[in-house]
Amino acid sequence: MSGDPKLERIAKGNALALCATGTWTASFAPVLERMVADAEKLAGGSQSIFIDVSEVAKLDTFGAWLIERLRRSLTQGAVEAQIAGLSANYSSLVDEVRRVRATPVIDTGAITITGMLEQIGRAVAGVAGTVAGLIDMLGAVLAACGRVLIHPRSLRLTSTVHHLEQVCWRAVPIVVLITFLIGCIIAQQGIFHFRRFGADLFVVDMLGVLVLREIGVLLVAIMVAGRSGSAYTAELGSMKMREEIDALRTMGFDPIEVLVLPRMLALVLALPILAFLGAMAALYGGGLVAWLYGGVEPEAFLLRLRDAISIDHFIVGIVKAPVMAAVIGIVACVEGLAVQGSAESLGQHTTSSVVKGIFFVIVMDGVFAIFFASIGM
Amino acid sequence: MAGEIQNPIIRVRDITVQFGTTRVLDGLNLDVKRGEILGFVGPSGAGKSVLTRTIIGLVPKVAGRIEVFGVDLDASNTSQRRNVERRWGVLFQQGALFSSLTVRQNIQFPMREYLRVSQRLMDEITIAKLTMVGLKPEVAERFPSELSGGMIKRVALARALSLDPDLVFLDEPTSGLDPIGAGDFDELVRTLQRTLGLTVFMVTHDLDSLYTACDRIAVLGNGKIIAAGSIADMQASQHPWLRQYFHGKRARAVMG
């Protein structure tokens, strides 16, 4: 019953008659398209044109459309091509296809140099918009804070505690593990290189200052941006996609107060705690390596550490943590609320949440370094 | 071929599906005949979508046998299964369009996977499918997030039909549409069934759809098919749920 499709020309005087046979379905589309393209060249000079489809065994939309395409291209001027021998089964399909407008919309997705330049220009101009968005969110969060201070009962305590568990308690193992390893590596490298100058013990100074002032908080902030910032963006983004945020608004709730503020508070509380734990883990790791690899006894390590660092170093480090947390939180929430309808947009905004979060954390660290240097801390 | 005409296109035997300790489907039997539109009704939470998803293979079953196009889906190998999947189309309740692809790319996605067709023909067929489901060609370059609920259903139907399937599963196709839109959709399903010779398995809650579009109705209750037959059979049934369903206030309104 099914056979390879064929399109044959039958000579009938000055009439052009084409006879289609076999299976005209999607599976044979490449063959069919070639045959139709060949047959299209036969147009012209005939008084009447017929396409006989009575021998077609099976027809689907692809086949029907190709016959229709052939009919349209054979029709020239006054001579209209006719489809003949159409069985009752398929006549409605062919009628349906005949209603289709001929000109398909083709998009020009080609990448041009001007297009690329335009994109760069737009991206640069978009930076101002990004900064404005961040300041906007900062203002909204501060306003919500103000409202909460006036009416303390409007604080979502349960939600804040829930997020605190997510971003702080559950982050402790990975943060402690990574900072411990970084402490080990710093100590090992320090001992390895300082030994050549006989300055083994100074590794304690380096470790203490570096970990407490910079590495501890910076590393933890970067980890939190990757771990919790991305989660915030994805949560808010998928809520935005499913109109949950619009639903909140229509019920008279402020999404900033309900969704953003608890997350921000949790992050601002969590980061100093994690930074402290991280710093301790790094010092412990460094001390362990100094003892086992460098031969610095724990008592000597602690004594040296007490001389090397003051409370100032610790304060410089820990003061930065809540500020960095606020920056990460604001970036994550702005990106989350900017998600559009598609899964792709969710991915893009989650990516840029982490990228921008880490970028701003490092910029803030630089600003703090200049500030503390100028006040002599 | 003659045998295939007589055999049901879907044959479900003694299907049992369980989530934890909850038995959703309990020894269910169902046949869907070639070329018919089967309306599938039942109370909310009775497992209509579960049965659909079980037949498609998205939900694992505890026991039973499912044959589609005469192929036992459990005993089939990968190529047989792909062959079956190529011949069916599924319209999900929420449309399930790929949100990062345009309408045109959504409809062409199965074609790219299964057929070797030129881009020109794919573009033309896309326009043809959009016309068939009652949309303008301009919609092709839009993203799903830029479409209305009714348009999403239509595009999803166009995607389900993109390979010219023999069988389509529609999961609540008219839910969320206004009555006029729903009526148009029923009409559309009927027209497409006639033109393309489709078999339609339609889960629905819409009484209008049952009256205007369906050839046969199957009713799910307590994990089994409690009744199957024409709309007249349903109205004559003495089953309490069916009596309430087909003789309730809304049913009377539909029947006029």
HADDOCK unambig.tbl for C-alpha pairs under 7 A between the chains (distance, minus, plus):
assign (segid A and resid 27 and name CA) (segid B and resid 115 and name CA) 6.54 0.50 0.50
assign (segid A and resid 29 and name CA) (segid B and resid 117 and name CA) 6.06 0.50 0.50
assign (segid A and resid 30 and name CA) (segid B and resid 116 and name CA) 6.70 0.50 0.50
assign (segid A and resid 30 and name CA) (segid B and resid 117 and name CA) 5.83 0.50 0.50
assign (segid A and resid 60 and name CA) (segid B and resid 164 and name CA) 6.54 0.50 0.50
assign (segid A and resid 61 and name CA) (segid B and resid 164 and name CA) 6.70 0.50 0.50
assign (segid A and resid 62 and name CA) (segid B and resid 125 and name CA) 6.72 0.50 0.50
assign (segid A and resid 90 and name CA) (segid B and resid 195 and name CA) 6.75 0.50 0.50
assign (segid A and resid 92 and name CA) (segid B and resid 195 and name CA) 5.28 0.50 0.50
assign (segid A and resid 93 and name CA) (segid B and resid 195 and name CA) 4.78 0.50 0.50
assign (segid A and resid 93 and name CA) (segid B and resid 196 and name CA) 6.62 0.50 0.50
assign (segid A and resid 96 and name CA) (segid B and resid 132 and name CA) 6.84 0.50 0.50
assign (segid A and resid 97 and name CA) (segid B and resid 128 and name CA) 6.30 0.50 0.50
assign (segid A and resid 100 and name CA) (segid B and resid 127 and name CA) 6.98 0.50 0.50
assign (segid A and resid 100 and name CA) (segid B and resid 128 and name CA) 5.51 0.50 0.50
assign (segid A and resid 100 and name CA) (segid B and resid 131 and name CA) 6.17 0.50 0.50
assign (segid A and resid 104 and name CA) (segid B and resid 123 and name CA) 6.38 0.50 0.50
assign (segid A and resid 104 and name CA) (segid B and resid 124 and name CA) 5.89 0.50 0.50
assign (segid A and resid 104 and name CA) (segid B and resid 127 and name CA) 6.55 0.50 0.50
assign (segid A and resid 341 and name CA) (segid B and resid 145 and name CA) 5.07 0.50 0.50
assign (segid A and resid 342 and name CA) (segid B and resid 99 and name CA) 4.56 0.50 0.50
assign (segid A and resid 342 and name CA) (segid B and resid 100 and name CA) 5.40 0.50 0.50
assign (segid A and resid 342 and name CA) (segid B and resid 145 and name CA) 6.64 0.50 0.50
assign (segid A and resid 343 and name CA) (segid B and resid 99 and name CA) 5.84 0.50 0.50
assign (segid A and resid 343 and name CA) (segid B and resid 100 and name CA) 6.06 0.50 0.50
assign (segid A and resid 344 and name CA) (segid B and resid 100 and name CA) 5.34 0.50 0.50
